[in-house]
């Protein structure tokens, strides 16, 4: 068989209407040196009949005799393909015109020294008419430890932008014992094996359809069990890979923590303390890398949890129910009038204050999170609604009445807005020492560099602001930029800001050290004052 540079692998089952669009996006590419393998998992909706009508030299079809599940289908496609690289396209993915040619050119320039190539991608509705969200990278090459940071944030999980180097791939590609977490395990293992090329341009679309998931076949594991297996795997393998321990811990908390906490809270509320012991023991096993196998140890954990909860349920049980095991560090101050929704996904650093009447909402269904740094101040009546994530850096000052809005609802014609699902998940990332004036509004994808000032009443939507700039207006525009050399704010004309280097700005790490030195004097450590009964912890 002629050598191919790329194999396009498309597993499918009973989604012919979506598969046709995916294939159309593939067939308009330059397919010189490309093979297309389609694996049908015993479809009954006419998919098989349609596949038999395709007469293209690049296409091979594998008609499976039974529905062995998504992972087995992919493994057969990988083992049957011959391309030096391969991409796994779900039947609800879409490839942008010219994507294959772009990837081929980059790979030819790079040589064989890469484990995978990852490009930007978009989220759209099933007919591609509405842009829901997008993920973009900067051109470059990441080491495995750097790529793991992207993986831990969930940015390397989408099929239409990931191209695997077969040289680094294992066979079978998916370890079926991980069930619905097998794809995440495969991506993680691939990252560990070599450098990762990242491409700035968008290469494809993940279509969010209402017709069900691509993964087919019975699932023996619940998501909680699968996430536990994934957490253990990453914990063990990351040691030999030399990954940053904090990044690994953050990943475990992100993947496994929400399910674990909700299970513990539910068990305490129902008085099932033995179940709590099981959950605590399971989490302990994750932390030690799955090496704790002593049943005596498990019995001790369960008996200890039972004794503590039984003796202190009135105090401890209520605290657990209210706090949800949130990552609140001591001492911080939360007013008793603050509403916290999605507690298990909210973390608040040291010496941070959240003022009266504020509302912090994290969608407990999505894999979302809200992280507020150290020594920050969030004023009264601040409203934060998390889409994908909201990160507020250290020393942040959020004025009264500010709104940080990450999620948005569908606006399809004729649909009830109130009843429509959330379809946009913005990422709001505030750097170190950012100041939001009273009643400022941030909406969508907003990234604000360190030291920025957002004027009172400003409306900031889908902006990526460099460090040390001042914005104002509705819509917001950059009006000033700080020159570290001159130690002064300069007026910005035409919205064009000088580079960080020409302004003499320090790096983010250097800036944090400067702020920390000043912060010891500026920000008092004493948070003993109260908000009329607020929780200090």
C-alpha positions as CSV (number, residue, x, y, z in Angstrom):
1,X,0.0,0.0,0.0
2,X,1.2,3.5,-0.9
3,X,2.8,5.4,2.0
4,X,0.4,8.0,3.5
5,X,1.3,11.1,5.6
6,X,-2.1,11.2,7.3
7,X,-4.9,8.9,8.2
8,X,-8.3,10.4,8.9
9,X,-10.2,8.1,11.3
10,X,-13.9,8.6,11.6
11,X,-15.8,6.3,14.1
12,X,-19.6,6.5,13.7
13,X,-22.9,5.0,14.8
14,X,-26.5,6.0,13.9
15,X,-25.8,9.7,13.1
16,X,-25.9,9.8,9.4
17,X,-27.2,13.4,9.2
18,X,-24.1,14.6,11.1
19,X,-21.6,12.2,9.4
20,X,-22.5,13.5,5.9
21,X,-21.4,17.1,6.9
22,X,-18.2,15.8,8.5
23,X,-17.3,13.9,5.3
24,X,-18.1,16.9,3.2
25,X,-15.6,18.9,5.2
26,X,-13.0,16.2,4.7
27,X,-13.6,15.7,0.9
28,X,-12.9,19.4,0.2
29,X,-9.4,19.1,1.6
30,X,-6.2,18.4,-0.4
31,X,-6.2,14.5,0.0
32,X,-2.9,13.8,-1.7
33,X,-1.2,11.3,0.6
34,X,-4.2,11.1,2.8
35,X,-6.4,8.0,3.6
36,X,-9.9,8.2,5.1
37,X,-11.0,5.3,7.2
38,X,-14.6,5.2,8.4
39,X,-15.6,2.7,11.1
40,X,-19.3,2.0,11.5
41,X,-20.4,0.5,14.8
42,X,-23.4,-1.5,13.5
43,X,-25.6,1.4,12.6
44,X,-29.3,0.9,11.8
45,X,-30.2,4.3,10.5
46,X,-29.0,3.9,6.9
47,X,-25.4,4.8,7.6
48,X,-24.1,1.4,6.3
49,X,-26.0,1.7,3.1
50,X,-24.8,5.3,2.6
51,X,-21.1,4.3,3.2
52,X,-21.4,1.6,0.5
53,X,-22.3,4.3,-2.1
54,X,-19.1,6.3,-1.5
55,X,-16.7,5.8,-4.5
56,X,-13.5,7.6,-3.7
57,X,-10.0,6.1,-3.9
58,X,-9.0,7.7,-0.5
59,X,-11.9,6.1,1.4
60,X,-11.9,2.7,3.2
61,X,-14.9,1.5,5.2
62,X,-14.8,-0.9,8.1
63,X,-18.3,-2.4,8.8
64,X,-18.2,-3.8,12.3
65,X,-20.3,-6.8,13.1
66,X,-21.5,-5.6,16.4
67,X,-21.5,-2.5,18.6
68,X,-18.3,-3.1,20.7
69,X,-18.2,0.5,21.8
70,X,-16.5,3.7,20.7
71,X,-13.1,2.7,22.1
72,X,-12.9,-0.6,20.3
73,X,-14.0,1.0,17.1
74,X,-11.2,3.6,17.3
75,X,-8.6,0.9,18.2
76,X,-9.5,-1.1,15.1
77,X,-9.3,2.1,12.9
78,X,-5.8,2.9,14.3
79,X,-4.5,-0.6,13.8
80,X,-5.9,-0.7,10.3
81,X,-4.5,2.7,9.2
82,X,-1.1,3.3,7.6
83,X,-0.6,7.1,7.8
84,X,2.5,8.5,9.5
85,X,0.1,10.7,11.4
86,X,-3.6,10.3,12.3
87,X,-6.5,12.3,13.4
88,X,-9.6,10.9,15.1
89,X,-12.7,12.8,13.9
90,X,-15.9,12.3,15.7
91,X,-19.0,12.2,13.4
92,X,-20.0,15.6,14.8
93,X,-16.7,17.4,13.9
94,X,-16.0,19.7,11.0
95,X,-12.6,20.4,9.3
96,X,-11.9,23.9,8.1
97,X,-10.9,24.3,4.4
98,X,-7.1,24.1,4.1
99,X,-6.6,22.5,7.5
100,X,-4.8,19.4,6.2
101,X,-2.5,21.5,3.9
102,X,-1.6,23.7,6.9
103,X,-0.8,20.7,9.1
104,X,1.3,19.0,6.4
105,X,3.4,22.1,5.8
106,X,4.1,22.5,9.5
107,X,5.0,18.8,10.0
108,X,7.3,18.8,7.0
109,X,9.2,21.8,8.4
110,X,9.4,20.2,11.9
111,X,10.5,16.7,11.0
112,X,9.6,13.7,13.1
113,X,10.4,15.2,16.5
114,X,6.9,15.8,17.9
115,X,4.3,13.6,19.6
116,X,1.3,15.5,18.4
117,X,0.1,18.7,16.7
118,X,-2.8,20.8,18.2
119,X,-4.5,23.7,16.6
120,X,-7.2,26.1,17.6
121,X,-10.9,25.0,17.4
122,X,-14.4,26.4,17.6
123,X,-17.6,25.3,19.2
124,X,-20.7,25.7,17.0
125,X,-24.2,24.5,16.9
126,X,-24.9,21.4,14.8
127,X,-25.6,23.4,11.5
128,X,-22.5,25.6,12.1
129,X,-24.6,28.8,12.0
130,X,-23.8,30.0,15.5
131,X,-20.4,30.4,17.0
132,X,-20.6,29.4,20.7
133,X,-17.0,29.5,21.8
134,X,-13.4,29.1,20.6
135,X,-10.0,28.1,21.8
136,X,-6.9,29.7,20.4
137,X,-3.2,29.1,21.0
138,X,0.0,30.8,20.0
139,X,2.3,29.2,17.5
140,X,5.1,27.3,19.1
141,X,6.4,24.0,20.5
142,X,5.6,22.9,24.1
143,X,7.5,20.5,26.2
144,X,5.5,17.7,27.8
145,X,5.3,19.6,31.1
146,X,4.1,22.8,29.4
147,X,1.5,20.9,27.3
148,X,0.2,19.2,30.5
149,X,-0.8,22.7,31.8
150,X,-3.1,23.0,28.7
151,X,-4.3,19.5,29.2
152,X,-5.1,20.1,32.9
153,X,-7.3,23.0,31.9
154,X,-9.3,20.9,29.5
155,X,-8.1,22.7,26.4
156,X,-6.6,19.6,24.6
157,X,-9.7,17.4,24.7
158,X,-11.3,18.1,21.3
159,X,-10.9,15.8,18.3
160,X,-11.0,18.2,15.3
161,X,-7.7,19.9,16.1
162,X,-5.5,17.0,17.4
163,X,-3.1,15.2,15.0
164,X,-1.1,12.3,16.5
165,X,2.3,11.2,15.4
166,X,2.1,7.4,14.9
167,X,5.7,7.0,16.0
168,X,4.7,7.9,19.5
169,X,1.3,6.1,19.5
170,X,0.6,2.9,21.4
171,X,-1.5,0.0,20.1
172,X,-4.2,-0.4,21.1
173,X,-4.6,3.4,21.2
174,X,-7.4,3.4,23.8
175,X,-7.1,1.3,26.9
176,X,-10.7,0.1,27.2
177,X,-10.5,-0.4,31.0
178,X,-10.7,3.4,31.4
179,X,-14.0,3.3,29.6
180,X,-15.4,6.9,29.0
181,X,-12.1,8.4,30.2
182,X,-10.0,6.4,27.7
183,X,-9.6,9.3,25.3
184,X,-8.3,11.6,28.0
185,X,-5.8,8.9,29.1
186,X,-4.6,8.4,25.5
187,X,-4.1,12.2,25.0
188,X,-2.2,12.4,28.4
189,X,0.0,9.5,27.5
190,X,0.8,11.0,24.1
191,X,1.8,14.3,25.7
192,X,4.2,12.5,28.0
193,X,6.1,11.1,25.0
194,X,7.5,14.1,23.2
195,X,7.2,17.8,22.2
196,X,3.8,19.1,21.2
197,X,3.3,21.5,18.3
198,X,0.7,24.2,18.8
199,X,-0.8,26.2,15.9
200,X,-2.5,29.5,16.3
201,X,-5.1,29.2,13.5
202,X,-8.4,27.3,14.0
203,X,-8.4,23.9,12.3
204,X,-11.8,22.6,13.0
205,X,-15.2,22.7,14.7
206,X,-16.7,20.7,17.5
207,X,-20.4,20.7,16.8
208,X,-22.7,20.7,19.8
209,X,-25.7,18.8,18.6
210,X,-28.8,17.8,20.5
211,X,-28.8,14.2,19.1
212,X,-26.7,12.5,21.7
213,X,-23.0,11.7,22.2
214,X,-20.7,10.0,19.7
215,X,-19.6,7.4,22.2
216,X,-21.7,4.3,21.8
217,X,-21.9,1.0,23.5
218,X,-22.4,0.1,27.1
219,X,-20.5,1.9,29.7
220,X,-19.4,-0.1,32.7
221,X,-18.1,2.9,34.7
222,X,-19.9,5.9,36.0
223,X,-18.2,9.2,35.4
224,X,-17.1,9.3,39.0
225,X,-15.4,5.9,38.7
226,X,-13.9,6.9,35.3
227,X,-12.6,10.2,36.7
228,X,-11.1,8.4,39.6
229,X,-9.3,6.0,37.3
230,X,-8.0,8.9,35.2
231,X,-6.8,10.8,38.3
232,X,-4.9,7.7,39.5
233,X,-3.3,7.2,36.1
234,X,-2.2,10.8,35.8
235,X,-0.9,10.8,39.4
236,X,1.3,7.7,38.7
237,X,2.6,8.6,35.2
238,X,3.3,12.2,36.0
239,X,6.0,11.3,38.5
240,X,8.1,9.6,35.9
241,X,7.4,12.4,33.4
242,X,8.6,15.0,36.0
243,X,5.5,17.2,35.8
244,X,4.9,20.0,38.2
245,X,3.3,18.5,41.3
246,X,1.0,21.5,41.8
247,X,-0.3,21.3,38.3
248,X,-1.1,17.6,38.8
249,X,-2.8,18.3,42.1
250,X,-4.9,21.0,40.4
251,X,-5.8,18.6,37.6
252,X,-6.9,15.9,40.1
253,X,-9.1,18.4,42.0
254,X,-10.6,19.6,38.7
255,X,-11.4,16.2,37.4
256,X,-12.2,14.1,40.5
257,X,-12.8,16.7,43.2
258,X,-16.4,17.9,42.2
259,X,-17.8,14.4,42.0
260,X,-16.1,13.4,45.3
261,X,-17.2,16.4,47.2
262,X,-20.8,16.2,46.1
263,X,-20.8,12.5,47.1
264,X,-19.4,13.2,50.5
265,X,-21.9,16.1,51.1
266,X,-24.8,14.0,50.0
267,X,-23.7,11.1,52.3
268,X,-23.3,13.4,55.3
269,X,-26.7,14.9,54.7
270,X,-28.2,11.4,54.6
271,X,-26.2,10.2,57.6
272,X,-24.3,7.6,55.6
273,X,-21.0,8.0,57.3
274,X,-19.6,4.7,56.2
275,X,-19.9,5.9,52.6
276,X,-18.0,9.0,53.6
277,X,-15.2,6.8,54.8
278,X,-15.1,5.1,51.5
279,X,-14.9,8.4,49.6
280,X,-12.2,9.8,51.9
281,X,-10.2,6.6,51.5
282,X,-10.6,6.7,47.7
283,X,-9.3,10.3,47.6
284,X,-6.4,9.3,49.8
285,X,-5.5,6.5,47.3
286,X,-5.4,9.1,44.6
287,X,-3.1,11.4,46.5
288,X,-0.7,8.5,47.1
289,X,-0.8,7.3,43.6
290,X,-3.1,4.3,44.1
291,X,-0.6,2.5,46.3
292,X,-2.6,2.3,49.4
293,X,-4.2,-1.1,49.3
294,X,-4.4,-2.1,53.0
295,X,-7.9,-3.0,54.0
296,X,-6.9,-2.4,57.6
297,X,-6.1,1.2,56.6
298,X,-9.4,1.5,54.9
299,X,-11.2,0.3,58.0
300,X,-9.3,2.8,60.1
301,X,-10.2,5.7,57.7
302,X,-13.9,4.7,57.8
303,X,-14.0,4.3,61.6
304,X,-12.3,7.6,62.1
305,X,-14.7,9.4,59.8
306,X,-17.6,7.7,61.4
307,X,-16.4,8.8,64.9
308,X,-15.8,12.4,63.9
309,X,-19.0,12.8,62.0
310,X,-21.2,11.1,64.6
311,X,-19.7,13.1,67.5
312,X,-19.8,16.5,65.7
313,X,-22.5,16.2,63.1
314,X,-24.4,19.2,64.4
315,X,-21.3,21.4,63.9
316,X,-19.2,19.5,61.3
317,X,-22.0,18.3,59.2
318,X,-23.6,21.7,58.9
319,X,-20.2,23.3,58.0
320,X,-19.7,20.6,55.3
321,X,-23.2,21.2,53.9
322,X,-22.7,25.0,53.8
323,X,-19.1,25.0,52.7
324,X,-19.2,22.1,50.3
325,X,-15.5,21.4,51.1
326,X,-14.7,24.6,49.1
327,X,-11.0,25.6,48.9
328,X,-11.3,28.6,51.2
329,X,-7.9,29.4,52.8
330,X,-7.5,31.0,56.2
331,X,-7.9,33.8,57.1
332,X,-10.4,35.2,54.6
333,X,-13.7,37.0,55.1
334,X,-17.0,36.2,53.4
335,X,-20.0,38.2,54.4
336,X,-23.0,36.2,55.6
337,X,-25.1,37.9,52.8
338,X,-22.9,36.4,50.0
339,X,-24.6,33.8,47.9
340,X,-22.2,30.9,46.9
341,X,-23.7,28.6,44.2
342,X,-21.5,25.6,43.1
343,X,-19.4,25.6,46.3
344,X,-17.2,22.7,45.4
345,X,-15.9,24.6,42.4
346,X,-15.0,27.8,44.2
347,X,-11.6,28.5,45.7
348,X,-10.7,31.6,47.6
349,X,-7.1,32.5,48.6
350,X,-5.7,34.0,51.8
351,X,-6.6,37.4,53.2
352,X,-9.4,37.9,50.7
353,X,-12.6,39.7,51.4
354,X,-16.0,39.2,49.6
355,X,-18.4,42.0,50.4
356,X,-22.0,42.1,51.3
357,X,-24.7,41.1,48.8
358,X,-22.3,39.6,46.3
359,X,-23.2,36.5,44.3
360,X,-20.8,33.9,43.0
361,X,-22.3,31.3,40.7
362,X,-20.5,28.3,39.2
363,X,-22.5,26.0,36.9
364,X,-22.4,22.7,38.8
365,X,-23.2,20.7,35.6
366,X,-20.3,22.0,33.5
367,X,-16.6,21.5,34.3
368,X,-16.4,25.1,35.4
369,X,-14.4,26.8,38.2
370,X,-14.0,30.1,40.0
371,X,-10.6,30.8,41.5
372,X,-9.9,34.0,43.5
373,X,-6.3,34.6,44.5
374,X,-4.7,35.9,47.7
375,X,-5.1,39.4,49.3
376,X,-7.9,40.4,47.1
377,X,-11.0,42.6,47.8
378,X,-14.4,42.1,46.1
379,X,-16.8,44.9,47.0
380,X,-20.5,44.9,47.7
381,X,-23.1,43.5,45.3
382,X,-20.6,42.0,42.8
383,X,-22.1,39.4,40.5
384,X,-19.9,36.7,39.0
385,X,-21.5,34.1,36.7
386,X,-18.9,31.5,35.6
387,X,-18.9,30.1,32.1
388,X,-15.9,28.0,31.5
389,X,-13.8,29.5,34.2
390,X,-13.1,32.8,36.0
391,X,-9.7,33.4,37.5
392,X,-9.0,36.5,39.6
393,X,-5.4,37.0,40.4
394,X,-3.7,38.1,43.6
395,X,-4.2,41.6,45.0
396,X,-7.3,42.2,42.8
397,X,-9.6,45.1,43.6
398,X,-13.1,44.6,42.4
399,X,-15.3,47.7,43.0
400,X,-18.9,47.6,44.1
401,X,-21.6,46.5,41.6
402,X,-19.2,44.9,39.1
403,X,-20.4,42.1,36.9
404,X,-18.3,39.2,35.5
405,X,-20.5,37.3,33.0
406,X,-19.1,34.1,31.4
407,X,-22.2,32.3,30.3
408,X,-24.8,33.1,27.7
409,X,-28.1,31.5,26.5
410,X,-29.2,30.4,23.1
411,X,-30.9,33.0,20.9
412,X,-32.4,30.7,18.3
413,X,-35.6,32.2,16.7
414,X,-38.7,31.3,18.6
415,X,-36.9,29.7,21.5
416,X,-37.8,30.7,25.1
417,X,-34.6,32.4,26.4
418,X,-35.4,31.5,29.9
419,X,-35.7,27.9,29.1
420,X,-32.8,27.7,26.6
421,X,-29.6,26.1,27.7
422,X,-26.4,27.9,28.2
423,X,-24.5,27.7,25.0
424,X,-21.5,30.1,25.5
425,X,-18.9,29.5,28.1
426,X,-16.5,32.4,28.3
427,X,-13.1,32.5,30.0
428,X,-12.4,35.5,32.2
429,X,-8.9,35.7,33.4
430,X,-7.7,38.7,35.6
431,X,-4.0,39.0,36.2
432,X,-2.2,40.2,39.3
433,X,-3.3,43.6,40.9
434,X,-6.1,44.3,38.5
435,X,-8.5,47.1,39.5
436,X,-12.1,47.1,38.3
437,X,-13.9,50.4,39.0
438,X,-17.5,50.4,40.4
439,X,-20.1,48.9,38.1
440,X,-17.6,47.7,35.4
441,X,-18.9,44.8,33.3
442,X,-16.8,42.0,31.8
443,X,-18.6,39.6,29.4
444,X,-17.5,36.6,27.2
445,X,-13.8,35.8,26.7
446,X,-11.8,38.5,28.6
447,X,-8.2,38.3,29.5
448,X,-6.7,41.2,31.4
449,X,-2.9,41.5,32.0
450,X,-1.4,42.3,35.3
451,X,-1.7,45.9,36.7
452,X,-4.6,47.0,34.4
453,X,-7.2,49.5,35.5
454,X,-10.8,49.2,34.2
455,X,-12.6,52.4,34.6
456,X,-15.9,52.7,36.5
457,X,-18.9,51.7,34.3
458,X,-16.7,50.3,31.5
459,X,-18.1,47.6,29.3
460,X,-15.5,45.0,28.3
461,X,-16.5,42.2,25.9
462,X,-14.2,39.6,24.3
463,X,-11.0,41.6,24.9
464,X,-7.4,40.5,25.4
465,X,-5.6,43.3,27.2
466,X,-1.9,43.6,27.6
467,X,-0.3,44.4,31.0
468,X,-0.5,47.8,32.6
469,X,-3.1,49.5,30.5
470,X,-6.2,51.6,31.4
471,X,-9.5,51.1,29.6
472,X,-12.7,53.1,29.7
473,X,-16.0,53.5,27.9
474,X,-18.8,51.4,26.5
475,X,-17.6,49.6,24.5
476,X,-14.3,49.8,26.3
477,X,-11.2,51.2,24.6
478,X,-7.6,51.4,25.8
479,X,-7.0,55.1,26.7
480,X,-3.7,54.9,28.6
481,X,-0.7,52.6,29.0
482,X,1.9,52.6,31.8
483,X,5.5,53.3,30.9
484,X,7.7,51.7,33.5
485,X,10.8,53.5,32.3
486,X,9.2,56.9,32.7
487,X,7.1,55.8,35.7
488,X,4.0,57.4,34.2
489,X,0.8,56.7,32.4
490,X,0.9,57.7,28.7
491,X,-2.1,58.5,26.5
492,X,-2.8,55.9,23.8
493,X,-3.8,57.1,20.4
494,X,-5.7,54.9,18.0
495,X,-5.7,52.0,20.4
496,X,-2.2,51.1,19.5
497,X,-0.1,50.1,22.6
498,X,3.6,49.9,22.6
499,X,5.2,46.5,23.3
500,X,5.9,45.4,26.9
501,X,9.6,45.7,26.2
502,X,9.5,49.2,24.8
503,X,7.6,50.3,27.9
504,X,10.2,48.6,30.1
505,X,7.6,46.4,31.9
506,X,8.8,43.6,34.2
507,X,7.7,40.0,33.7
508,X,4.6,38.8,35.5
509,X,6.9,37.0,38.1
510,X,8.9,40.1,38.7
511,X,5.8,42.2,39.0
512,X,4.3,39.9,41.6
513,X,7.5,40.2,43.7
514,X,7.2,44.0,43.5
515,X,3.6,43.9,44.6
516,X,4.2,41.4,47.3
517,X,6.9,43.7,48.8
518,X,4.5,46.7,48.7
519,X,1.5,44.6,49.7
520,X,2.9,43.7,53.1
521,X,2.6,47.4,53.9
522,X,-0.4,48.3,51.8
523,X,-2.7,45.3,52.6
524,X,-3.1,44.6,56.4
525,X,-3.0,41.0,57.6
526,X,-5.7,41.7,60.1
527,X,-9.1,40.5,59.0
528,X,-10.6,40.2,62.4
529,X,-13.2,42.9,61.6
530,X,-16.6,41.4,60.7
531,X,-19.4,41.9,58.4
532,X,-22.1,41.6,61.0
533,X,-22.0,37.9,61.4
534,X,-20.0,36.9,58.3
535,X,-17.9,33.8,58.3
536,X,-14.2,34.3,59.0
537,X,-12.2,31.1,58.4
